[in-house]
Amino acid sequence: MHSQIARKDCWSLLDRYLGAALGAFLRAVRPLDVRQSTLSEAERSLLCQLVKQAGNYYGPIIEIGTLLGMTTTRMALWKSARQRIITVDNYRRNPWRLPPELHHALAAEVLFGLVETGHVEQVRMDKSEFYRAYDGPAPALVFLDAVHTYEDTKVDIEWARGVGAAIICGHDYCERFPGVVQAVDESGRLAQLRGSLWSL
């Protein structure tokens, strides 16, 4: 009897927490254009092409910058069935100013099915720590969409090259993020650019 009451109280608390979390998210998002945090149709087309090309290589797909996992989910639909995606974020930055715990919880909800079935590994970690700790095979593809400063983008590209990534690509090569443009340009000739999605 006591366990049933405790279980009921637990579910009640969880329901209230999720309701509050969703309410906070919707209040935060309402004044913003959510499309600013997602890829355009042209950018999705190029990323789809690159992810399918990555199926020719052995290693995983590594995404630096999960946000809410929407791009992760699309890549999971495009990837080879044998590949997994490792998506990395510290959940301290988002356009809605959500606290890290709530940000992480929302992304985990979006990715729940893909994580449970082994298609995606959701890593909550600073990217610099992940770079130091990574000891897996050379990635088939590294998709960079985290911090958009010159210094960070340069470090991201250098790491991807250092671990032997077959394909290196990223988002936000545009006037709004001159640091990305500079770091990418210094790294070599662009192979492709569609919208603000680039590949080397």
C-alpha positions, 0 to 999 in steps of 0.5 A, spaced: 500 500 500 505 504 501 509 503 495 503 504 491 502 511 494 509 513 494 509 511 486 503 515 485 506 521 489 512 520 484 508 520 478 505 526 480 511 530 482 514 528 475 508 530 471 508 537 475 515 537 473 515 536 466 509 540 465 513 546 468 519 544 464 514 544 458 511 551 460 518 554 461 520 552 454 514 554 451 514 561 454 522 562 453 521 560 445 514 564 444 518 571 442 523 567 438 524 565 431 525 557 432 528 557 425 534 561 427 536 555 431 535 550 425 538 548 418 534 551 412 532 546 407 538 547 402 543 546 408 539 540 410 540 537 403 547 538 403 548 535 410 543 529 408 548 528 402 554 528 407 551 524 412 550 518 406 557 519 404 559 518 411 556 511 410 562 509 406 567 510 412 567 505 418 567 510 424 561 514 427 558 521 426 560 526 431 556 532 432 559 538 436 553 542 439 546 538 440 542 544 442 535 540 442 537 534 438 533 536 432 539 536 427 541 529 430 534 526 429 535 528 422 542 525 421 540 519 424 534 518 419 540 519 413 546 515 416 548 508 415 544 503 419 551 500 422 553 507 424 552 511 430 552 518 432 555 521 438 552 528 440 556 532 444 554 538 448 555 541 455 548 545 455 550 551 457 548 555 451 542 556 448 538 561 444 532 561 449 536 562 456 534 555 459 538 553 465 542 547 463 538 542 467 532 543 463 536 544 456 539 537 457 532 534 459 529 537 453 534 534 448 534 527 452 526 527 451 527 529 443 533 523 443 530 518 447 528 513 442 534 514 438 539 513 444 535 507 447 535 503 440 543 505 440 543 509 434 545 515 438 549 517 444 548 523 448 554 526 451 553 531 456 561 534 456 565 540 454 567 539 447 574 540 450 574 535 455 571 530 449 576 532 445 581 530 450 578 523 452 576 521 445 579 514 443 575 511 438 576 510 431 577 516 426 570 519 425 566 518 418 564 525 419 564 531 424 559 536 424 561 542 428 555 547 430 557 549 437 561 555 439 562 560 433 568 564 435 574 564 431 578 560 436 573 555 438 572 553 430 579 553 429 580 548 435 574 544 432 577 543 425 584 542 428 581 536 432 577 533 427 583 533 422 587 530 428 583 524 429 582 523 422 575 525 420 573 523 413 568 529 412 569 535 416 563 540 416 559 545 420 554 550 420 554 558 420 559 560 415 556 567 414 557 574 416 553 574 422 559 569 425 566 572 422 570 567 426 567 561 423 568 564 416 576 566 418 577 559 421 574 555 415 578 559 410 584 558 413 583 551 414 583 550 406 579 551 400 571 550 401 569 543 398 561 545 398 557 551 401 550 551 401 546 556 405 551 557 411 553 550 411 560 548 409 564 542 408 572 542 407 
